[in-house]
Amino acid sequence: HSLLRYRQEVTKDNEFLAQVLKTILEQDSELMSPPKKRRKSSSKSPPQTVALIYLLDILSSSETSISIKAKLLATLHRLDTAESFLPLMPLLRQLLAKTAEQASLVKAELESVVRPSDLSLWEKDVISWLLKRFTTTVAGCVDGDGQALTALLEALSCPAVDKNHGETIQMLAVARLRRKFVAVLPYLSRQAVLTQLLDVLCSSSDVDIGRCCRKSIKHMAMESSLIIDELKLVLVKST
């Protein structure tokens, strides 16, 4: 009912609802109730936590259509927390795996009736929104023990299946590697990202990808130890 009062704002301003959801889901519930009330209800999850879990369940469910997922992610794009980021990594990896499978069949020039279809525009939209969630706020969660780093590396190595609908997945992933983001990644994650970028740079024949990789590497803040560790992987001692 409250949203109905702001019907004009919702329909005329694409960012209005996104900002409302960000405010509601990110607010600190402890600031909304007095100490005594907080102690009595400490065993219950805050309403915004329950709401976030509900929305994440919708996004993760195989029964939710891909178009609904894309639209919901667009509405939640201002939400920038680890709690709203990590649970979505399995969905990203699932779509990246589908893209890689399609690309491998195209490369092998297999024409089979069981050949999987290209990603739909909605699926590409979902991947784009999920990659945009790699921000400086959640960079500390992109470590070697979770799916976030794996998803990022998979996106960086994801073959360019279709360039007719804007940027490729690789280009979208490389674009997330801004200087501030890379600077706050855990050390081992930075090392893994640098290694992956160099691999892509050496193996890709795509001029645009090469340019994006070189630009990203150029602006990375790298300690000497990171460079030394990377050189150890490629240098062979003479006997």
Short mmCIF file of the C-alpha atoms (twelve columns), coordinates in Angstrom:
data_MODEL
# 
_entry.id   MODEL 
# 
loop_
_atom_site.group_PDB 
_atom_site.id 
_atom_site.type_symbol 
_atom_site.label_atom_id 
_atom_site.label_alt_id 
_atom_site.label_comp_id 
_atom_site.label_asym_id 
_atom_site.label_seq_id 
_atom_site.Cartn_x 
_atom_site.Cartn_y 
_atom_site.Cartn_z 
_atom_site.pdbx_PDB_model_num 
ATOM 1   C CA . HIS A 1   0.000  0.000   0.000   1 
ATOM 2   C CA . SER A 2   2.883  2.365   0.766   1 
ATOM 3   C CA . LEU A 3   4.300  1.921   -2.731  1 
ATOM 4   C CA . LEU A 4   0.938  2.798   -4.269  1 
ATOM 5   C CA . ARG A 5   1.308  6.273   -2.788  1 
ATOM 6   C CA . TYR A 6   4.494  6.637   -4.821  1 
ATOM 7   C CA . ARG A 7   3.102  5.162   -8.013  1 
ATOM 8   C CA . GLN A 8   4.263  8.114   -10.120 1 
ATOM 9   C CA . GLU A 9   7.801  7.913   -8.753  1 
ATOM 10  C CA . VAL A 10  7.966  4.160   -9.365  1 
ATOM 11  C CA . THR A 11  6.704  4.418   -12.942 1 
ATOM 12  C CA . LYS A 12  8.666  7.518   -13.946 1 
ATOM 13  C CA . ASP A 13  11.973 6.953   -12.145 1 
ATOM 14  C CA . ASN A 14  13.725 3.645   -12.861 1 
ATOM 15  C CA . GLU A 15  16.006 4.143   -9.851  1 
ATOM 16  C CA . PHE A 16  13.301 4.937   -7.289  1 
ATOM 17  C CA . LEU A 17  12.341 1.361   -6.403  1 
ATOM 18  C CA . ALA A 18  15.980 0.252   -6.482  1 
ATOM 19  C CA . GLN A 19  16.891 2.939   -3.941  1 
ATOM 20  C CA . VAL A 20  13.906 2.064   -1.736  1 
ATOM 21  C CA . LEU A 21  14.919 -1.613  -1.628  1 
ATOM 22  C CA . LYS A 22  18.531 -0.697  -0.901  1 
ATOM 23  C CA . THR A 23  17.444 1.511   2.002   1 
ATOM 24  C CA . ILE A 24  15.138 -1.144  3.433   1 
ATOM 25  C CA . LEU A 25  17.419 -4.157  3.029   1 
ATOM 26  C CA . GLU A 26  20.660 -2.484  4.132   1 
ATOM 27  C CA . GLN A 27  19.358 -0.544  7.107   1 
ATOM 28  C CA . ASP A 28  20.465 -1.564  10.592  1 
ATOM 29  C CA . SER A 29  17.482 -3.064  12.373  1 
ATOM 30  C CA . GLU A 30  19.028 -2.292  15.769  1 
ATOM 31  C CA . LEU A 31  18.592 1.413   15.111  1 
ATOM 32  C CA . MET A 32  14.871 0.929   14.634  1 
ATOM 33  C CA . SER A 33  13.982 -0.510  18.029  1 
ATOM 34  C CA . PRO A 34  14.837 0.329   21.650  1 
ATOM 35  C CA . PRO A 35  17.361 -1.852  23.572  1 
ATOM 36  C CA . LYS A 36  14.706 -3.666  25.639  1 
ATOM 37  C CA . LYS A 37  12.771 -4.652  22.545  1 
ATOM 38  C CA . ARG A 38  15.979 -5.811  20.852  1 
ATOM 39  C CA . ARG A 39  16.809 -8.122  23.768  1 
ATOM 40  C CA . LYS A 40  13.363 -9.714  23.655  1 
ATOM 41  C CA . SER A 41  13.499 -10.343 19.921  1 
ATOM 42  C CA . SER A 42  17.196 -11.178 19.623  1 
ATOM 43  C CA . SER A 43  16.422 -14.761 18.594  1 
ATOM 44  C CA . LYS A 44  14.424 -13.610 15.584  1 
ATOM 45  C CA . SER A 45  15.984 -12.604 12.297  1 
ATOM 46  C CA . PRO A 46  15.496 -8.932  11.398  1 
ATOM 47  C CA . PRO A 47  12.699 -8.346  8.856   1 
ATOM 48  C CA . GLN A 48  15.146 -7.117  6.223   1 
ATOM 49  C CA . THR A 49  17.194 -10.318 6.588   1 
ATOM 50  C CA . VAL A 50  14.083 -12.426 6.054   1 
ATOM 51  C CA . ALA A 51  13.149 -10.306 3.033   1 
ATOM 52  C CA . LEU A 52  16.639 -10.608 1.539   1 
ATOM 53  C CA . ILE A 53  16.681 -14.394 1.973   1 
ATOM 54  C CA . TYR A 54  13.279 -14.568 0.283   1 
ATOM 55  C CA . LEU A 55  14.498 -12.545 -2.712  1 
ATOM 56  C CA . LEU A 56  17.712 -14.575 -2.985  1 
ATOM 57  C CA . ASP A 57  15.691 -17.795 -2.932  1 
ATOM 58  C CA . ILE A 58  13.646 -16.500 -5.861  1 
ATOM 59  C CA . LEU A 59  16.818 -15.662 -7.784  1 
ATOM 60  C CA . SER A 60  18.401 -19.037 -7.037  1 
ATOM 61  C CA . SER A 61  15.337 -21.142 -7.797  1 
ATOM 62  C CA . SER A 62  15.313 -23.135 -11.034 1 
ATOM 63  C CA . GLU A 63  11.566 -22.540 -11.171 1 
ATOM 64  C CA . THR A 64  12.015 -18.779 -11.568 1 
ATOM 65  C CA . SER A 65  12.093 -17.717 -15.212 1 
ATOM 66  C CA . ILE A 66  15.297 -16.112 -16.437 1 
ATOM 67  C CA . SER A 67  13.436 -12.936 -17.408 1 
ATOM 68  C CA . ILE A 68  12.172 -12.511 -13.832 1 
ATOM 69  C CA . LYS A 69  15.701 -13.068 -12.513 1 
ATOM 70  C CA . ALA A 70  17.060 -10.394 -14.842 1 
ATOM 71  C CA . LYS A 71  14.399 -7.872  -13.843 1 
ATOM 72  C CA . LEU A 72  14.811 -8.613  -10.131 1 
ATOM 73  C CA . LEU A 73  18.594 -8.233  -10.339 1 
ATOM 74  C CA . ALA A 74  18.099 -4.916  -12.119 1 
ATOM 75  C CA . THR A 75  15.856 -3.753  -9.275  1 
ATOM 76  C CA . LEU A 76  18.361 -4.901  -6.640  1 
ATOM 77  C CA . HIS A 77  21.436 -3.502  -8.379  1 
ATOM 78  C CA . ARG A 78  22.020 -0.838  -5.708  1 
ATOM 79  C CA . LEU A 79  22.224 -3.455  -2.961  1 
ATOM 80  C CA . ASP A 80  25.948 -3.798  -2.269  1 
ATOM 81  C CA . THR A 81  26.572 -6.232  0.587   1 
ATOM 82  C CA . ALA A 82  28.349 -9.546  1.019   1 
ATOM 83  C CA . GLU A 83  25.048 -11.100 2.120   1 
ATOM 84  C CA . SER A 84  23.423 -10.210 -1.199  1 
ATOM 85  C CA . PHE A 85  26.531 -11.068 -3.244  1 
ATOM 86  C CA . LEU A 86  27.868 -14.478 -2.227  1 
ATOM 87  C CA . PRO A 87  24.601 -16.489 -2.519  1 
ATOM 88  C CA . LEU A 88  24.329 -15.453 -6.187  1 
ATOM 89  C CA . MET A 89  27.683 -16.904 -7.253  1 
ATOM 90  C CA . PRO A 90  26.299 -20.415 -8.009  1 
ATOM 91  C CA . LEU A 91  23.848 -18.827 -10.467 1 
ATOM 92  C CA . LEU A 92  26.672 -16.961 -12.191 1 
ATOM 93  C CA . ARG A 93  28.801 -20.106 -12.435 1 
ATOM 94  C CA . GLN A 94  25.880 -22.067 -13.839 1 
ATOM 95  C CA . LEU A 95  25.384 -19.577 -16.687 1 
ATOM 96  C CA . LEU A 96  29.132 -19.333 -17.345 1 
ATOM 97  C CA . ALA A 97  29.324 -23.131 -17.600 1 
ATOM 98  C CA . LYS A 98  26.534 -23.083 -20.169 1 
ATOM 99  C CA . THR A 99  28.397 -20.441 -22.164 1 
ATOM 100 C CA . ALA A 100 31.658 -22.406 -22.056 1 
ATOM 101 C CA . GLU A 101 29.883 -25.577 -23.157 1 
ATOM 102 C CA . GLN A 102 28.328 -23.813 -26.118 1 
ATOM 103 C CA . ALA A 103 31.644 -22.256 -27.113 1 
ATOM 104 C CA . SER A 104 33.476 -25.594 -27.008 1 
ATOM 105 C CA . LEU A 105 30.942 -27.126 -29.368 1 
ATOM 106 C CA . VAL A 106 31.133 -24.183 -31.733 1 
ATOM 107 C CA . LYS A 107 34.919 -24.430 -31.763 1 
ATOM 108 C CA . ALA A 108 34.775 -28.134 -32.560 1 
ATOM 109 C CA . GLU A 109 32.230 -27.391 -35.282 1 
ATOM 110 C CA . LEU A 110 29.863 -30.001 -33.975 1 
ATOM 111 C CA . GLU A 111 26.446 -29.955 -35.583 1 
ATOM 112 C CA . SER A 112 24.387 -32.227 -33.376 1 
ATOM 113 C CA . VAL A 113 20.718 -32.294 -32.476 1 
ATOM 114 C CA . VAL A 114 21.739 -32.237 -28.808 1 
ATOM 115 C CA . ARG A 115 23.801 -29.096 -29.235 1 
ATOM 116 C CA . PRO A 116 22.822 -26.638 -26.490 1 
ATOM 117 C CA . SER A 117 21.320 -23.344 -27.554 1 
ATOM 118 C CA . ASP A 118 23.084 -19.996 -27.315 1 
ATOM 119 C CA . LEU A 119 22.521 -17.930 -24.226 1 
ATOM 120 C CA . SER A 120 19.354 -15.914 -24.474 1 
ATOM 121 C CA . LEU A 121 19.436 -12.143 -24.152 1 
ATOM 122 C CA . TRP A 122 17.889 -12.522 -20.692 1 
ATOM 123 C CA . GLU A 123 20.672 -14.919 -19.634 1 
ATOM 124 C CA . LYS A 124 23.324 -12.497 -20.870 1 
ATOM 125 C CA . ASP A 125 21.535 -9.748  -18.972 1 
ATOM 126 C CA . VAL A 126 21.663 -11.811 -15.767 1 
ATOM 127 C CA . ILE A 127 25.395 -12.458 -16.228 1 
ATOM 128 C CA . SER A 128 25.977 -8.741  -16.763 1 
ATOM 129 C CA . TRP A 129 24.108 -7.771  -13.576 1 
ATOM 130 C CA . LEU A 130 25.915 -10.447 -11.555 1 
ATOM 131 C CA . LEU A 131 29.345 -9.329  -12.761 1 
ATOM 132 C CA . LYS A 132 28.496 -5.751  -11.794 1 
ATOM 133 C CA . ARG A 133 28.166 -6.995  -8.214  1 
ATOM 134 C CA . PHE A 134 31.964 -7.385  -8.001  1 
ATOM 135 C CA . THR A 135 32.611 -4.105  -6.172  1 
ATOM 136 C CA . THR A 136 35.162 -2.801  -3.687  1 
ATOM 137 C CA . THR A 137 32.621 -3.393  -0.912  1 
ATOM 138 C CA . VAL A 138 32.586 -7.164  -1.439  1 
ATOM 139 C CA . ALA A 139 36.149 -7.592  -2.735  1 
ATOM 140 C CA . GLY A 140 37.287 -8.989  0.606   1 
ATOM 141 C CA . CYS A 141 34.891 -11.918 0.111   1 
ATOM 142 C CA . VAL A 142 36.478 -12.842 -3.221  1 
ATOM 143 C CA . ASP A 143 38.937 -15.336 -1.776  1 
ATOM 144 C CA . GLY A 144 40.286 -18.741 -2.671  1 
ATOM 145 C CA . ASP A 145 37.940 -20.630 -0.370  1 
ATOM 146 C CA . GLY A 146 34.692 -19.507 -1.980  1 
ATOM 147 C CA . GLN A 147 32.843 -19.505 -5.260  1 
ATOM 148 C CA . ALA A 148 33.242 -15.770 -5.865  1 
ATOM 149 C CA . LEU A 149 36.889 -15.975 -6.973  1 
ATOM 150 C CA . THR A 150 36.183 -19.092 -9.036  1 
ATOM 151 C CA . ALA A 151 33.281 -17.330 -10.751 1 
ATOM 152 C CA . LEU A 152 35.422 -14.272 -11.519 1 
ATOM 153 C CA . LEU A 153 38.225 -16.390 -13.000 1 
ATOM 154 C CA . GLU A 154 35.705 -18.377 -15.047 1 
ATOM 155 C CA . ALA A 155 34.221 -15.152 -16.380 1 
ATOM 156 C CA . LEU A 156 37.684 -13.880 -17.334 1 
ATOM 157 C CA . SER A 157 38.327 -17.072 -19.295 1 
ATOM 158 C CA . CYS A 158 34.786 -17.384 -20.672 1 
ATOM 159 C CA . PRO A 159 35.012 -17.625 -24.479 1 
ATOM 160 C CA . ALA A 160 33.337 -14.913 -26.505 1 
ATOM 161 C CA . VAL A 161 30.365 -16.724 -27.991 1 
ATOM 162 C CA . ASP A 162 28.426 -13.745 -29.303 1 
ATOM 163 C CA . LYS A 163 29.665 -10.245 -30.041 1 
ATOM 164 C CA . ASN A 164 26.459 -9.131  -31.753 1 
ATOM 165 C CA . HIS A 165 24.847 -7.939  -28.533 1 
ATOM 166 C CA . GLY A 166 27.425 -5.587  -27.068 1 
ATOM 167 C CA . GLU A 167 30.400 -6.507  -24.917 1 
ATOM 168 C CA . THR A 168 31.470 -10.097 -24.465 1 
ATOM 169 C CA . ILE A 169 31.476 -11.774 -21.063 1 
ATOM 170 C CA . GLN A 170 35.274 -11.552 -20.927 1 
ATOM 171 C CA . MET A 171 35.155 -7.815  -21.564 1 
ATOM 172 C CA . LEU A 172 32.501 -7.328  -18.885 1 
ATOM 173 C CA . ALA A 173 34.621 -9.283  -16.398 1 
ATOM 174 C CA . VAL A 174 37.836 -7.408  -17.197 1 
ATOM 175 C CA . ALA A 175 35.948 -4.127  -16.786 1 
ATOM 176 C CA . ARG A 176 35.315 -5.015  -13.127 1 
ATOM 177 C CA . LEU A 177 39.059 -5.146  -12.438 1 
ATOM 178 C CA . ARG A 178 39.410 -1.497  -11.620 1 
ATOM 179 C CA . ARG A 179 42.405 -0.337  -9.616  1 
ATOM 180 C CA . LYS A 180 40.484 0.155   -6.339  1 
ATOM 181 C CA . PHE A 181 38.758 -3.227  -6.630  1 
ATOM 182 C CA . VAL A 182 41.972 -5.156  -7.265  1 
ATOM 183 C CA . ALA A 183 43.768 -3.262  -4.488  1 
ATOM 184 C CA . VAL A 184 41.403 -4.588  -1.801  1 
ATOM 185 C CA . LEU A 185 41.329 -8.182  -3.041  1 
ATOM 186 C CA . PRO A 186 43.081 -10.733 -0.793  1 
ATOM 187 C CA . TYR A 187 46.690 -11.261 -1.923  1 
ATOM 188 C CA . LEU A 188 46.190 -14.769 -3.310  1 
ATOM 189 C CA . SER A 189 43.103 -13.611 -5.183  1 
ATOM 190 C CA . ARG A 190 45.057 -10.761 -6.772  1 
ATOM 191 C CA . GLN A 191 47.718 -13.239 -7.807  1 
ATOM 192 C CA . ALA A 192 45.113 -15.564 -9.337  1 
ATOM 193 C CA . VAL A 193 43.471 -12.678 -11.210 1 
ATOM 194 C CA . LEU A 194 46.820 -11.462 -12.576 1 
ATOM 195 C CA . THR A 195 47.732 -14.976 -13.724 1 
ATOM 196 C CA . GLN A 196 44.370 -15.354 -15.438 1 
ATOM 197 C CA . LEU A 197 44.688 -11.988 -17.171 1 
ATOM 198 C CA . LEU A 198 48.145 -12.869 -18.491 1 
ATOM 199 C CA . ASP A 199 46.852 -16.226 -19.730 1 
ATOM 200 C CA . VAL A 200 43.981 -14.546 -21.554 1 
ATOM 201 C CA . LEU A 201 46.321 -11.929 -22.990 1 
ATOM 202 C CA . CYS A 202 48.638 -14.625 -24.358 1 
ATOM 203 C CA . SER A 203 45.952 -16.964 -25.681 1 
ATOM 204 C CA . SER A 204 43.240 -14.677 -27.038 1 
ATOM 205 C CA . SER A 205 43.295 -13.493 -30.630 1 
ATOM 206 C CA . ASP A 206 40.586 -10.930 -29.900 1 
ATOM 207 C CA . VAL A 207 42.071 -7.446  -30.274 1 
ATOM 208 C CA . ASP A 208 39.518 -5.854  -27.953 1 
ATOM 209 C CA . ILE A 209 40.157 -8.411  -25.208 1 
ATOM 210 C CA . GLY A 210 43.913 -7.897  -25.493 1 
ATOM 211 C CA . ARG A 211 43.532 -4.143  -25.192 1 
ATOM 212 C CA . CYS A 212 41.257 -4.466  -22.140 1 
ATOM 213 C CA . CYS A 213 43.649 -6.894  -20.420 1 
ATOM 214 C CA . ARG A 214 46.697 -4.691  -21.007 1 
ATOM 215 C CA . LYS A 215 44.831 -1.644  -19.708 1 
ATOM 216 C CA . SER A 216 43.732 -3.500  -16.574 1 
ATOM 217 C CA . ILE A 217 47.224 -4.858  -15.853 1 
ATOM 218 C CA . LYS A 218 48.760 -1.422  -16.438 1 
ATOM 219 C CA . HIS A 219 46.590 0.189   -13.778 1 
ATOM 220 C CA . MET A 220 46.886 -2.596  -11.198 1 
ATOM 221 C CA . ALA A 221 48.558 -1.795  -7.905  1 
ATOM 222 C CA . MET A 222 51.050 -4.652  -7.554  1 
ATOM 223 C CA . GLU A 223 53.580 -5.336  -4.824  1 
ATOM 224 C CA . SER A 224 57.006 -6.540  -5.878  1 
ATOM 225 C CA . SER A 225 56.270 -9.900  -4.245  1 
ATOM 226 C CA . LEU A 226 53.279 -10.374 -6.552  1 
ATOM 227 C CA . ILE A 227 55.440 -9.804  -9.620  1 
ATOM 228 C CA . ILE A 228 58.180 -12.089 -8.279  1 
ATOM 229 C CA . ASP A 229 55.693 -14.879 -7.575  1 
ATOM 230 C CA . GLU A 230 54.312 -14.537 -11.093 1 
ATOM 231 C CA . LEU A 231 57.793 -14.605 -12.653 1 
ATOM 232 C CA . LYS A 232 58.628 -17.785 -10.745 1 
ATOM 233 C CA . LEU A 233 55.858 -19.525 -12.659 1 
ATOM 234 C CA . VAL A 234 57.342 -18.719 -16.062 1 
ATOM 235 C CA . LEU A 235 61.098 -18.556 -15.522 1 
ATOM 236 C CA . VAL A 236 63.118 -21.746 -15.871 1 
ATOM 237 C CA . LYS A 237 66.485 -21.963 -14.156 1 
ATOM 238 C CA . SER A 238 69.333 -22.848 -16.452 1 
ATOM 239 C CA . THR A 239 71.119 -26.030 -15.566 1 
# 
